[in-house]
């Protein structure tokens, strides 16, 4: 995994992360694919993903 420095903090963050913005519905609730989304997040973590953007 490759990391980048976070500005002047000295902290390193992974270059690649998982974005979760559309999970659960982008602009209105849509829970129809929740099982698939949860499985995708679990798989990402098991594969070593350390940066998950939940903003």
PQR file with spaces between the fields and no chain letter, atoms N, CA, C, O and H, PARSE charges and radii, in Angstrom:
ATOM       1  N    UNK     1       0.845   -1.173    0.000 -0.4000 1.5000
ATOM       2  CA   UNK     1       0.000    0.000    0.000 -0.0000 2.0000
ATOM       3  C    UNK     1       0.890    1.236    0.000  0.5500 1.7000
ATOM       4  O    UNK     1       1.918    1.281    0.676 -0.5500 1.4000
ATOM       5  N    UNK     2       0.481    2.223   -0.759 -0.4000 1.5000
ATOM       6  CA   UNK     2       1.226    3.473   -0.845 -0.0000 2.0000
ATOM       7  C    UNK     2       0.548    4.531    0.023  0.5500 1.7000
ATOM       8  O    UNK     2      -0.678    4.584    0.120 -0.5500 1.4000
ATOM       9  H    UNK     2      -0.354    2.186   -1.308  0.4000 1.0000
ATOM      10  N    UNK     3       1.370    5.369    0.652 -0.4000 1.5000
ATOM      11  CA   UNK     3       0.864    6.395    1.551 -0.0000 2.0000
ATOM      12  C    UNK     3       1.348    7.768    1.116  0.5500 1.7000
ATOM      13  O    UNK     3       2.359    7.891    0.424 -0.5500 1.4000
ATOM      14  H    UNK     3       2.366    5.326    0.573  0.4000 1.0000
ATOM      15  N    UNK     4       0.621    8.795    1.524 -0.4000 1.5000
ATOM      16  CA   UNK     4       1.009   10.183    1.303 -0.0000 2.0000
ATOM      17  C    UNK     4       0.996   10.904    2.639  0.5500 1.7000
ATOM      18  O    UNK     4       0.249   10.539    3.547 -0.5500 1.4000
ATOM      19  H    UNK     4      -0.201    8.695    2.086  0.4000 1.0000
ATOM      20  N    UNK     5       1.829   11.931    2.753 -0.4000 1.5000
ATOM      21  CA   UNK     5       1.838   12.749    3.960 -0.0000 2.0000
ATOM      22  C    UNK     5       0.630   13.677    3.958  0.5500 1.7000
ATOM      23  O    UNK     5       0.275   14.245    2.925 -0.5500 1.4000
ATOM      24  H    UNK     5       2.436   12.228    2.016  0.4000 1.0000
ATOM      25  N    UNK     6       0.005   13.825    5.111 -0.4000 1.5000
ATOM      26  CA   UNK     6      -1.151   14.695    5.253 -0.0000 2.0000
ATOM      27  C    UNK     6      -0.665   16.075    5.673  0.5500 1.7000
ATOM      28  O    UNK     6      -0.447   16.349    6.853 -0.5500 1.4000
ATOM      29  H    UNK     6       0.293   13.363    5.950  0.4000 1.0000
ATOM      30  N    UNK     7      -0.502   16.933    4.674 -0.4000 1.5000
ATOM      31  CA   UNK     7      -0.012   18.299    4.881 -0.0000 2.0000
ATOM      32  C    UNK     7       1.186   18.325    5.813  0.5500 1.7000
ATOM      33  O    UNK     7       2.119   17.542    5.636 -0.5500 1.4000
ATOM      34  H    UNK     7      -0.678   16.710    3.715  0.4000 1.0000
ATOM      35  N    UNK     8       1.180   19.189    6.781 -0.4000 1.5000
ATOM      36  CA   UNK     8       2.328   19.319    7.684 -0.0000 2.0000
ATOM      37  C    UNK     8       2.140   18.562    8.993  0.5500 1.7000
ATOM      38  O    UNK     8       2.890   18.789    9.943 -0.5500 1.4000
ATOM      39  H    UNK     8       0.422   19.825    6.925  0.4000 1.0000
ATOM      40  N    UNK     9       1.166   17.676    9.066 -0.4000 1.5000
ATOM      41  CA   UNK     9       0.897   16.965   10.318 -0.0000 2.0000
ATOM      42  C    UNK     9       1.890   15.851   10.583  0.5500 1.7000
ATOM      43  O    UNK     9       2.075   15.434   11.726 -0.5500 1.4000
ATOM      44  H    UNK     9       0.557   17.491    8.295  0.4000 1.0000
ATOM      45  N    UNK    10       2.529   15.366    9.524 -0.4000 1.5000
ATOM      46  CA   UNK    10       3.429   14.237    9.663 -0.0000 2.0000
ATOM      47  C    UNK    10       2.699   12.898    9.586  0.5500 1.7000
ATOM      48  O    UNK    10       3.330   11.842    9.548 -0.5500 1.4000
ATOM      49  H    UNK    10       2.379   15.704    8.595  0.4000 1.0000
ATOM      50  N    UNK    11       1.366   12.950    9.564 -0.4000 1.5000
ATOM      51  CA   UNK    11       0.572   11.728    9.465 -0.0000 2.0000
ATOM      52  C    UNK    11       0.574   11.215    8.032  0.5500 1.7000
ATOM      53  O    UNK    11       0.581   11.998    7.082 -0.5500 1.4000
ATOM      54  H    UNK    11       0.854   13.808    9.595  0.4000 1.0000
ATOM      55  N    UNK    12       0.569    9.906    7.885 -0.4000 1.5000
ATOM      56  CA   UNK    12       0.504    9.282    6.571 -0.0000 2.0000
ATOM      57  C    UNK    12      -0.885    8.667    6.388  0.5500 1.7000
ATOM      58  O    UNK    12      -1.421    8.023    7.290 -0.5500 1.4000
ATOM      59  H    UNK    12       0.563    9.270    8.657  0.4000 1.0000
ATOM      60  N    UNK    13      -1.453    8.882    5.197 -0.4000 1.5000
ATOM      61  CA   UNK    13      -2.748    8.285    4.877 -0.0000 2.0000
ATOM      62  C    UNK    13      -2.607    7.504    3.574  0.5500 1.7000
ATOM      63  O    UNK    13      -1.776    7.850    2.735 -0.5500 1.4000
ATOM      64  H    UNK    13      -1.018    9.405    4.465  0.4000 1.0000
ATOM      65  N    UNK    14      -3.409    6.458    3.396 -0.4000 1.5000
ATOM      66  CA   UNK    14      -3.335    5.679    2.157 -0.0000 2.0000
ATOM      67  C    UNK    14      -3.696    6.535    0.943  0.5500 1.7000
ATOM      68  O    UNK    14      -4.546    7.422    1.026 -0.5500 1.4000
ATOM      69  H    UNK    14      -4.085    6.177    4.078  0.4000 1.0000
ATOM      70  N    UNK    15      -3.038    6.258   -0.184 -0.4000 1.5000
ATOM      71  CA   UNK    15      -3.335    6.987   -1.419 -0.0000 2.0000
ATOM      72  C    UNK    15      -4.702    6.613   -1.972  0.5500 1.7000
ATOM      73  O    UNK    15      -5.329    7.426   -2.652 -0.5500 1.4000
ATOM      74  H    UNK    15      -2.348    5.538   -0.251  0.4000 1.0000
ATOM      75  N    UNK    16      -5.174    5.413   -1.700 -0.4000 1.5000
ATOM      76  CA   UNK    16      -6.434    4.936   -2.240 -0.0000 2.0000
ATOM      77  C    UNK    16      -7.398    4.651   -1.092  0.5500 1.7000
ATOM      78  O    UNK    16      -7.026    4.042   -0.089 -0.5500 1.4000
ATOM      79  H    UNK    16      -4.664    4.752   -1.148  0.4000 1.0000
ATOM      80  N    UNK    17      -8.631    5.097   -1.253 -0.4000 1.5000
ATOM      81  CA   UNK    17      -9.636    4.859   -0.229 -0.0000 2.0000
ATOM      82  C    UNK    17     -10.952    4.432   -0.861  0.5500 1.7000
ATOM      83  O    UNK    17     -11.100    4.403   -2.082 -0.5500 1.4000
ATOM      84  H    UNK    17      -8.933    5.592   -2.068  0.4000 1.0000
ATOM      85  N    UNK    18     -11.889    4.107   -0.006 -0.4000 1.5000
ATOM      86  CA   UNK    18     -13.217    3.691   -0.437 -0.0000 2.0000
ATOM      87  C    UNK    18     -14.200    4.807   -0.132  0.5500 1.7000
ATOM      88  O    UNK    18     -14.368    5.188    1.027 -0.5500 1.4000
ATOM      89  H    UNK    18     -11.768    4.131    0.986  0.4000 1.0000
ATOM      90  N    UNK    19     -14.847    5.331   -1.155 -0.4000 1.5000
ATOM      91  CA   UNK    19     -15.868    6.358   -0.966 -0.0000 2.0000
ATOM      92  C    UNK    19     -17.227    5.705   -0.767  0.5500 1.7000
ATOM      93  O    UNK    19     -17.565    4.743   -1.457 -0.5500 1.4000
ATOM      94  H    UNK    19     -14.710    5.022   -2.096  0.4000 1.0000
ATOM      95  N    UNK    20     -18.008    6.227    0.177 -0.4000 1.5000
ATOM      96  CA   UNK    20     -19.289    5.599    0.502 -0.0000 2.0000
ATOM      97  C    UNK    20     -20.463    6.551    0.334  0.5500 1.7000
ATOM      98  O    UNK    20     -21.537    6.282    0.871 -0.5500 1.4000
ATOM      99  H    UNK    20     -17.733    7.008    0.738  0.4000 1.0000
ATOM     100  N    UNK    21     -20.303    7.637   -0.380 -0.4000 1.5000
ATOM     101  CA   UNK    21     -21.313    8.684   -0.449 -0.0000 2.0000
ATOM     102  C    UNK    21     -22.686    8.168   -0.882  0.5500 1.7000
ATOM     103  O    UNK    21     -23.684    8.540   -0.265 -0.5500 1.4000
ATOM     104  H    UNK    21     -19.430    7.855   -0.816  0.4000 1.0000
ATOM     105  N    UNK    22     -22.777    7.346   -1.890 -0.4000 1.5000
ATOM     106  CA   UNK    22     -24.065    6.923   -2.409 -0.0000 2.0000
ATOM     107  C    UNK    22     -24.711    5.769   -1.676  0.5500 1.7000
ATOM     108  O    UNK    22     -25.837    5.386   -1.995 -0.5500 1.4000
ATOM     109  H    UNK    22     -21.966    7.043   -2.391  0.4000 1.0000
ATOM     110  N    UNK    23     -24.022    5.208   -0.702 -0.4000 1.5000
ATOM     111  CA   UNK    23     -24.563    4.051    0.007 -0.0000 2.0000
ATOM     112  C    UNK    23     -25.782    4.483    0.829  0.5500 1.7000
ATOM     113  O    UNK    23     -25.732    5.476    1.555 -0.5500 1.4000
ATOM     114  H    UNK    23     -23.107    5.518   -0.442  0.4000 1.0000
ATOM     115  N    UNK    24     -26.853    3.741    0.706 -0.4000 1.5000
ATOM     116  CA   UNK    24     -28.083    4.058    1.427 -0.0000 2.0000
ATOM     117  C    UNK    24     -28.951    5.065    0.714  0.5500 1.7000
ATOM     118  O    UNK    24     -29.979    5.490    1.242 -0.5500 1.4000
ATOM     119  H    UNK    24     -26.894    2.935    0.116  0.4000 1.0000
ATOM     120  N    UNK    25     -28.543    5.453   -0.490 -0.4000 1.5000
ATOM     121  CA   UNK    25     -29.287    6.447   -1.264 -0.0000 2.0000
ATOM     122  C    UNK    25     -28.533    7.755   -1.285  0.5500 1.7000
ATOM     123  O    UNK    25     -28.140    8.266   -0.236 -0.5500 1.4000
ATOM     124  H    UNK    25     -27.708    5.108   -0.918  0.4000 1.0000
ATOM     125  N    UNK    26     -28.330    8.297   -2.456 -0.4000 1.5000
ATOM     126  CA   UNK    26     -27.541    9.526   -2.586 -0.0000 2.0000
ATOM     127  C    UNK    26     -28.298   10.743   -2.071  0.5500 1.7000
ATOM     128  O    UNK    26     -27.783   11.474   -1.226 -0.5500 1.4000
ATOM     129  H    UNK    26     -28.650    7.882   -3.308  0.4000 1.0000
ATOM     130  N    UNK    27     -29.495   10.968   -2.560 -0.4000 1.5000
ATOM     131  CA   UNK    27     -30.250   12.155   -2.152 -0.0000 2.0000
ATOM     132  C    UNK    27     -31.525   11.807   -1.401  0.5500 1.7000
ATOM     133  O    UNK    27     -32.134   12.674   -0.774 -0.5500 1.4000
ATOM     134  H    UNK    27     -29.913   10.373   -3.246  0.4000 1.0000
ATOM     135  N    UNK    28     -31.934   10.543   -1.459 -0.4000 1.5000
ATOM     136  CA   UNK    28     -33.077   10.071   -0.673 -0.0000 2.0000
ATOM     137  C    UNK    28     -32.819    8.616   -0.293  0.5500 1.7000
ATOM     138  O    UNK    28     -32.055    7.920   -0.961 -0.5500 1.4000
ATOM     139  H    UNK    28     -31.439    9.839   -1.968  0.4000 1.0000
ATOM     140  N    UNK    29     -33.451    8.168    0.767 -0.4000 1.5000
ATOM     141  CA   UNK    29     -33.197    6.819    1.282 -0.0000 2.0000
ATOM     142  C    UNK    29     -33.519    5.743    0.252  0.5500 1.7000
ATOM     143  O    UNK    29     -34.595    5.734   -0.346 -0.5500 1.4000
ATOM     144  H    UNK    29     -34.071    8.734    1.310  0.4000 1.0000
ATOM     145  N    UNK    30     -32.562    4.836    0.058 -0.4000 1.5000
ATOM     146  CA   UNK    30     -32.748    3.664   -0.801 -0.0000 2.0000
ATOM     147  C    UNK    30     -31.979    2.521   -0.150  0.5500 1.7000
ATOM     148  O    UNK    30     -30.762    2.418   -0.299 -0.5500 1.4000
ATOM     149  H    UNK    30     -31.688    4.844    0.544  0.4000 1.0000
ATOM     150  N    UNK    31     -32.682    1.683    0.559 -0.4000 1.5000
ATOM     151  CA   UNK    31     -32.046    0.625    1.329 -0.0000 2.0000
ATOM     152  C    UNK    31     -32.046   -0.715    0.605  0.5500 1.7000
ATOM     153  O    UNK    31     -31.731   -1.737    1.215 -0.5500 1.4000
ATOM     154  H    UNK    31     -33.671    1.767    0.680  0.4000 1.0000
ATOM     155  N    UNK    32     -32.390   -0.737   -0.679 -0.4000 1.5000
ATOM     156  CA   UNK    32     -32.554   -1.989   -1.417 -0.0000 2.0000
ATOM     157  C    UNK    32     -31.246   -2.743   -1.626  0.5500 1.7000
ATOM     158  O    UNK    32     -31.267   -3.961   -1.799 -0.5500 1.4000
ATOM     159  H    UNK    32     -32.646    0.093   -1.175  0.4000 1.0000
ATOM     160  N    UNK    33     -30.119   -2.058   -1.615 -0.4000 1.5000
ATOM     161  CA   UNK    33     -28.843   -2.716   -1.882 -0.0000 2.0000
ATOM     162  C    UNK    33     -27.942   -2.772   -0.648  0.5500 1.7000
ATOM     163  O    UNK    33     -26.735   -2.982   -0.771 -0.5500 1.4000
ATOM     164  H    UNK    33     -30.102   -1.068   -1.474  0.4000 1.0000
ATOM     165  N    UNK    34     -28.515   -2.589    0.527 -0.4000 1.5000
ATOM     166  CA   UNK    34     -27.704   -2.537    1.747 -0.0000 2.0000
ATOM     167  C    UNK    34     -26.825   -3.769    1.950  0.5500 1.7000
ATOM     168  O    UNK    34     -25.660   -3.636    2.325 -0.5500 1.4000
ATOM     169  H    UNK    34     -29.496   -2.419    0.627  0.4000 1.0000
ATOM     170  N    UNK    35     -27.360   -4.954    1.709 -0.4000 1.5000
ATOM     171  CA   UNK    35     -26.560   -6.170    1.911 -0.0000 2.0000
ATOM     172  C    UNK    35     -25.321   -6.166    1.027  0.5500 1.7000
ATOM     173  O    UNK    35     -24.237   -6.533    1.479 -0.5500 1.4000
ATOM     174  H    UNK    35     -28.306   -5.062    1.404  0.4000 1.0000
ATOM     175  N    UNK    36     -25.469   -5.758   -0.215 -0.4000 1.5000
ATOM     176  CA   UNK    36     -24.335   -5.711   -1.140 -0.0000 2.0000
ATOM     177  C    UNK    36     -23.323   -4.661   -0.704  0.5500 1.7000
ATOM     178  O    UNK    36     -22.116   -4.894   -0.782 -0.5500 1.4000
ATOM     179  H    UNK    36     -26.350   -5.460   -0.583  0.4000 1.0000
ATOM     180  N    UNK    37     -23.802   -3.508   -0.244 -0.4000 1.5000
ATOM     181  CA   UNK    37     -22.892   -2.448    0.200 -0.0000 2.0000
ATOM     182  C    UNK    37     -22.118   -2.860    1.447  0.5500 1.7000
ATOM     183  O    UNK    37     -20.916   -2.613    1.542 -0.5500 1.4000
ATOM     184  H    UNK    37     -24.782   -3.319   -0.181  0.4000 1.0000
ATOM     185  N    UNK    38     -22.801   -3.483    2.398 -0.4000 1.5000
ATOM     186  CA   UNK    38     -22.122   -3.955    3.611 -0.0000 2.0000
ATOM     187  C    UNK    38     -21.073   -4.999    3.249  0.5500 1.7000
ATOM     188  O    UNK    38     -19.970   -4.989    3.796 -0.5500 1.4000
ATOM     189  H    UNK    38     -23.777   -3.684    2.320  0.4000 1.0000
ATOM     190  N    UNK    39     -21.410   -5.895    2.334 -0.4000 1.5000
ATOM     191  CA   UNK    39     -20.452   -6.916    1.892 -0.0000 2.0000
ATOM     192  C    UNK    39     -19.243   -6.266    1.223  0.5500 1.7000
ATOM     193  O    UNK    39     -18.112   -6.703    1.432 -0.5500 1.4000
ATOM     194  H    UNK    39     -22.306   -5.903    1.889  0.4000 1.0000
ATOM     195  N    UNK    40     -19.471   -5.231    0.424 -0.4000 1.5000
ATOM     196  CA   UNK    40     -18.363   -4.540   -0.251 -0.0000 2.0000
ATOM     197  C    UNK    40     -17.433   -3.882    0.757  0.5500 1.7000
ATOM     198  O    UNK    40     -16.212   -3.942    0.607 -0.5500 1.4000
ATOM     199  H    UNK    40     -20.390   -4.876    0.253  0.4000 1.0000
ATOM     200  N    UNK    41     -17.998   -3.256    1.780 -0.4000 1.5000
ATOM     201  CA   UNK    41     -17.172   -2.613    2.808 -0.0000 2.0000
ATOM     202  C    UNK    41     -16.384   -3.660    3.583  0.5500 1.7000
ATOM     203  O    UNK    41     -15.195   -3.474    3.843 -0.5500 1.4000
ATOM     204  H    UNK    41     -18.990   -3.207    1.902  0.4000 1.0000
ATOM     205  N    UNK    42     -17.036   -4.760    3.956 -0.4000 1.5000
ATOM     206  CA   UNK    42     -16.330   -5.832    4.662 -0.0000 2.0000
ATOM     207  C    UNK    42     -15.198   -6.398    3.824  0.5500 1.7000
ATOM     208  O    UNK    42     -14.105   -6.639    4.336 -0.5500 1.4000
ATOM     209  H    UNK    42     -18.001   -4.911    3.745  0.4000 1.0000
ATOM     210  N    UNK    43     -15.451   -6.612    2.535 -0.4000 1.5000
ATOM     211  CA   UNK    43     -14.406   -7.122    1.641 -0.0000 2.0000
ATOM     212  C    UNK    43     -13.241   -6.153    1.535  0.5500 1.7000
ATOM     213  O    UNK    43     -12.082   -6.569    1.516 -0.5500 1.4000
ATOM     214  H    UNK    43     -16.339   -6.417    2.119  0.4000 1.0000
ATOM     215  N    UNK    44     -13.542   -4.870    1.465 -0.4000 1.5000
ATOM     216  CA   UNK    44     -12.482   -3.866    1.379 -0.0000 2.0000
ATOM     217  C    UNK    44     -11.608   -3.897    2.629  0.5500 1.7000
ATOM     218  O    UNK    44     -10.383   -3.832    2.534 -0.5500 1.4000
ATOM     219  H    UNK    44     -14.483   -4.532    1.480  0.4000 1.0000
ATOM     220  N    UNK    45     -12.230   -3.995    3.790 -0.4000 1.5000
ATOM     221  CA   UNK    45     -11.471   -4.048    5.048 -0.0000 2.0000
ATOM     222  C    UNK    45     -10.637   -5.315    5.114  0.5500 1.7000
ATOM     223  O    UNK    45      -9.469   -5.269    5.499 -0.5500 1.4000
ATOM     224  H    UNK    45     -13.226   -4.047    3.868  0.4000 1.0000
ATOM     225  N    UNK    46     -11.222   -6.442    4.745 -0.4000 1.5000
ATOM     226  CA   UNK    46     -10.481   -7.710    4.751 -0.0000 2.0000
ATOM     227  C    UNK    46      -9.312   -7.688    3.773  0.5500 1.7000
ATOM     228  O    UNK    46      -8.302   -8.357    3.995 -0.5500 1.4000
ATOM     229  H    UNK    46     -12.171   -6.480    4.432  0.4000 1.0000
ATOM     230  N    UNK    47      -9.445   -6.924    2.693 -0.4000 1.5000
ATOM     231  CA   UNK    47      -8.365   -6.816    1.705 -0.0000 2.0000
ATOM     232  C    UNK    47      -7.285   -5.833    2.128  0.5500 1.7000
ATOM     233  O    UNK    47      -6.275   -5.691    1.440 -0.5500 1.4000
ATOM     234  H    UNK    47     -10.265   -6.381    2.513  0.4000 1.0000
ATOM     235  N    UNK    48      -7.487   -5.147    3.262 -0.4000 1.5000
ATOM     236  CA   UNK    48      -6.469   -4.240    3.773 -0.0000 2.0000
ATOM     237  C    UNK    48      -6.771   -2.769    3.601  0.5500 1.7000
ATOM     238  O    UNK    48      -5.921   -1.935    3.912 -0.5500 1.4000
ATOM     239  H    UNK    48      -8.308   -5.262    3.821  0.4000 1.0000
ATOM     240  N    UNK    49      -7.958   -2.416    3.114 -0.4000 1.5000
ATOM     241  CA   UNK    49      -8.323   -1.016    2.944 -0.0000 2.0000
ATOM     242  C    UNK    49      -8.358   -0.337    4.309  0.5500 1.7000
ATOM     243  O    UNK    49      -8.978   -0.843    5.244 -0.5500 1.4000
ATOM     244  H    UNK    49      -8.649   -3.093    2.861  0.4000 1.0000
ATOM     245  N    UNK    50      -7.694    0.801    4.419 -0.4000 1.5000
ATOM     246  CA   UNK    50      -7.606    1.502    5.702 -0.0000 2.0000
ATOM     247  C    UNK    50      -8.262    2.881    5.665  0.5500 1.7000
ATOM     248  O    UNK    50      -8.483    3.482    6.717 -0.5500 1.4000
ATOM     249  H    UNK    50      -7.190    1.212    3.659  0.4000 1.0000
ATOM     250  N    UNK    51      -8.574    3.388    4.482 -0.4000 1.5000
ATOM     251  CA   UNK    51      -9.180    4.704    4.358 -0.0000 2.0000
ATOM     252  C    UNK    51     -10.590    4.542    3.799  0.5500 1.7000
ATOM     253  O    UNK    51     -10.771    4.190    2.633 -0.5500 1.4000
ATOM     254  H    UNK    51      -8.395    2.900    3.628  0.4000 1.0000
ATOM     255  N    UNK    52     -11.587    4.803    4.647 -0.4000 1.5000
ATOM     256  CA   UNK    52     -12.986    4.719    4.230 -0.0000 2.0000
ATOM     257  C    UNK    52     -13.600    6.091    4.456  0.5500 1.7000
ATOM     258  O    UNK    52     -13.742    6.538    5.595 -0.5500 1.4000
ATOM     259  H    UNK    52     -11.440    5.089    5.594  0.4000 1.0000
ATOM     260  N    UNK    53     -13.961    6.752    3.371 -0.4000 1.5000
ATOM     261  CA   UNK    53     -14.515    8.100    3.419 -0.0000 2.0000
ATOM     262  C    UNK    53     -16.012    8.014    3.619  0.5500 1.7000
ATOM     263  O    UNK    53     -16.736    7.586    2.721 -0.5500 1.4000
ATOM     264  H    UNK    53     -13.846    6.389    2.446  0.4000 1.0000
ATOM     265  N    UNK    54     -16.485    8.417    4.793 -0.4000 1.5000
ATOM     266  CA   UNK    54     -17.912    8.357    5.091 -0.0000 2.0000
ATOM     267  C    UNK    54     -18.568    9.719    5.101  0.5500 1.7000
ATOM     268  O    UNK    54     -19.740    9.834    5.457 -0.5500 1.4000
ATOM     269  H    UNK    54     -15.897    8.765    5.523  0.4000 1.0000
ATOM     270  N    UNK    55     -17.838   10.757    4.717 -0.4000 1.5000
ATOM     271  CA   UNK    55     -18.405   12.111    4.693 -0.0000 2.0000
ATOM     272  C    UNK    55     -19.479   12.167    3.675  0.5500 1.7000
ATOM     273  O    UNK    55     -20.095   13.216    3.485 -0.5500 1.4000
ATOM     274  H    UNK    55     -16.885   10.664    4.428  0.4000 1.0000
